[in-house]
């Protein structure tokens, strides 16, 4: 590439030559940027959603191509976030498609040094057995003559990746089981 060609490709030269003083017009474009396309231009459909990470409820646009989620961005139509997402919300594509996401149940027995894969039904049965045992072990029918019908055998701390509906159902479940220590990370 000759010196003349190099100078003509220089954005400052194009700015001065074309009268684009602010550098926001054609002078700012390069051959590379002329050929770029939007990450979302190939999407088959766009689905509106809400960020799962906290109680704010920022709107998200989920772009799907060939049945796969390809991009998640802030929803400019959302009155809450007006198209903006925090760093966690902006990285929520990794929640659905990240290579570190596990797709099987992992269990590590007490004092074990390795994780083992379990069938979902086996894991659910183990959890149910342990919840009921902890409930029975910590059950209080009355305290100082007053009926309380509660358990101190377990507590619930929900995560911010759950949406409001999931947190509502978890609250109802643990209340029905007699738990009194029920909290959610998004509210703390």
C-alpha positions as CSV (number, residue, x, y, z in Angstrom):
1,X,0.0,0.0,0.0
2,X,1.4,3.3,-1.1
3,X,1.8,6.4,1.2
4,X,-0.9,8.2,-0.8
5,X,-3.4,5.4,-0.4
6,X,-2.5,5.2,3.4
7,X,-3.2,9.0,3.8
8,X,-6.5,8.8,1.8
9,X,-7.7,5.9,4.1
10,X,-6.8,7.9,7.2
11,X,-10.1,9.1,8.9
12,X,-8.8,12.6,9.7
13,X,-7.8,13.2,6.1
14,X,-11.3,12.1,4.9
15,X,-12.8,14.3,7.6
16,X,-11.0,17.4,6.3
17,X,-11.4,16.5,2.6
18,X,-15.2,15.9,2.8
19,X,-16.0,18.7,5.2
20,X,-17.2,16.3,8.0
21,X,-15.8,18.4,10.9
22,X,-17.5,16.4,13.6
23,X,-16.2,13.1,12.3
24,X,-19.6,11.4,12.6
25,X,-20.5,11.0,9.0
26,X,-18.9,9.1,6.1
27,X,-15.4,10.0,7.3
28,X,-15.8,7.7,10.4
29,X,-16.7,4.7,8.2
30,X,-14.1,2.2,7.1
31,X,-14.1,-0.6,4.6
32,X,-14.5,-3.0,7.6
33,X,-17.4,-1.1,9.2
34,X,-19.2,-0.9,5.8
35,X,-19.5,-4.7,5.7
36,X,-20.7,-5.2,9.3
37,X,-24.2,-6.3,10.0
38,X,-26.2,-6.2,13.2
39,X,-26.0,-9.3,15.5
40,X,-29.8,-9.3,15.5
41,X,-30.4,-8.9,11.8
42,X,-30.5,-12.7,11.2
43,X,-33.1,-13.4,13.9
44,X,-36.3,-15.2,12.9
45,X,-38.2,-13.7,15.8
46,X,-37.9,-11.4,18.8
47,X,-39.5,-12.3,22.1
48,X,-40.1,-9.8,24.9
49,X,-39.0,-10.9,28.3
50,X,-37.9,-9.7,31.7
51,X,-34.4,-9.9,33.1
52,X,-34.3,-12.8,35.7
53,X,-31.6,-11.4,37.9
54,X,-33.3,-9.0,40.4
55,X,-36.5,-7.4,41.4
56,X,-36.2,-4.4,39.1
57,X,-37.8,-6.1,36.1
58,X,-35.8,-4.6,33.2
59,X,-37.2,-5.5,29.8
60,X,-35.3,-7.7,27.4
61,X,-35.6,-8.5,23.7
62,X,-34.6,-12.1,23.1
63,X,-33.5,-12.8,19.5
64,X,-34.1,-16.3,18.2
65,X,-32.7,-17.8,15.0
66,X,-33.4,-21.4,13.9
67,X,-34.9,-22.2,17.3
68,X,-31.7,-21.0,19.2
69,X,-31.3,-17.9,21.3
70,X,-28.7,-15.8,19.5
71,X,-28.8,-12.5,21.4
72,X,-30.4,-10.9,24.4
73,X,-30.5,-7.1,24.6
74,X,-32.3,-4.4,26.6
75,X,-35.9,-3.6,25.4
76,X,-36.1,0.1,24.4
77,X,-39.9,-0.1,24.8
78,X,-39.6,-1.0,28.5
79,X,-40.7,1.9,30.8
80,X,-38.5,0.5,33.5
81,X,-35.1,0.2,31.8
82,X,-35.7,2.0,28.5
83,X,-33.3,-0.4,26.7
84,X,-30.6,-0.5,29.3
85,X,-29.3,-3.5,31.2
86,X,-26.8,-3.8,34.1
87,X,-23.7,-6.0,33.5
88,X,-25.5,-9.1,34.9
89,X,-28.6,-8.5,32.7
90,X,-26.4,-7.8,29.6
91,X,-24.7,-11.2,30.2
92,X,-27.9,-13.2,30.5
93,X,-27.3,-14.8,27.2
94,X,-24.7,-17.0,29.0
95,X,-27.5,-18.1,31.4
96,X,-29.2,-19.8,28.4
97,X,-26.4,-20.7,26.1
98,X,-23.2,-20.6,28.1
99,X,-20.7,-23.4,27.7
100,X,-20.4,-23.7,31.5
101,X,-24.1,-24.4,31.9
102,X,-24.8,-27.9,33.3
103,X,-27.7,-29.9,31.8
104,X,-27.7,-32.8,34.4
105,X,-28.1,-33.1,38.1
106,X,-24.8,-33.3,40.0
107,X,-24.6,-34.6,43.5
108,X,-21.6,-34.8,45.9
109,X,-22.2,-37.1,48.8
110,X,-20.9,-36.1,52.3
111,X,-17.1,-36.3,52.5
112,X,-16.9,-37.3,48.8
113,X,-14.3,-35.6,46.6
114,X,-16.1,-36.0,43.3
115,X,-19.5,-35.1,41.9
116,X,-21.7,-37.8,40.4
117,X,-24.5,-37.5,38.0
118,X,-28.0,-38.4,39.2
119,X,-31.3,-39.0,37.4
120,X,-33.7,-36.0,38.1
121,X,-36.3,-38.3,39.8
122,X,-33.7,-39.7,42.1
123,X,-32.5,-36.2,43.1
124,X,-36.1,-34.9,43.6
125,X,-36.8,-37.9,45.9
126,X,-33.6,-37.2,47.9
127,X,-34.6,-33.6,48.3
128,X,-38.2,-34.4,49.4
129,X,-37.0,-36.9,51.9
130,X,-34.5,-34.5,53.4
131,X,-36.9,-31.6,53.6
132,X,-39.5,-33.8,55.4
133,X,-36.9,-35.1,57.8
134,X,-35.7,-31.6,58.6
135,X,-39.2,-30.4,59.0
136,X,-40.1,-33.2,61.4
137,X,-36.8,-32.8,63.4
138,X,-37.3,-29.0,63.9
139,X,-41.1,-29.0,64.3
140,X,-42.7,-26.9,67.1
141,X,-46.3,-27.4,67.8
142,X,-46.4,-24.8,70.6
143,X,-44.1,-22.4,72.4
144,X,-44.8,-21.3,76.0
145,X,-48.4,-22.6,75.7
146,X,-49.1,-20.7,72.4
147,X,-49.8,-22.7,69.3
148,X,-47.2,-21.9,66.6
149,X,-47.2,-25.0,64.3
150,X,-43.9,-24.2,62.6
151,X,-40.5,-25.6,61.9
152,X,-37.1,-24.2,62.6
153,X,-35.6,-27.2,60.7
154,X,-34.9,-25.3,57.5
155,X,-35.1,-21.9,55.9
156,X,-35.4,-20.6,52.3
157,X,-33.2,-18.1,50.6
158,X,-34.3,-17.6,47.0
159,X,-32.0,-16.3,44.3
160,X,-32.4,-13.3,42.0
161,X,-32.4,-15.5,38.9
162,X,-36.0,-16.5,39.8
163,X,-38.8,-14.4,38.6
164,X,-41.6,-13.0,40.7
165,X,-44.0,-15.9,40.0
166,X,-41.4,-18.5,41.0
167,X,-40.6,-16.7,44.2
168,X,-44.3,-16.4,45.0
169,X,-44.7,-20.2,44.6
170,X,-41.6,-20.9,46.7
171,X,-42.9,-18.6,49.4
172,X,-46.3,-20.4,49.4
173,X,-44.6,-23.9,49.4
174,X,-42.3,-23.1,52.4
175,X,-45.1,-21.4,54.3
176,X,-47.3,-24.5,53.8
177,X,-44.4,-26.6,55.1
178,X,-44.3,-24.5,58.2
179,X,-41.0,-22.6,57.6
180,X,-40.8,-19.1,59.1
181,X,-37.3,-18.1,57.8
182,X,-38.2,-17.2,54.2
183,X,-36.2,-14.6,52.3
184,X,-35.1,-13.7,48.8
185,X,-31.7,-12.4,47.7
186,X,-33.3,-9.8,45.4
187,X,-35.1,-8.2,48.3
188,X,-32.2,-8.2,50.7
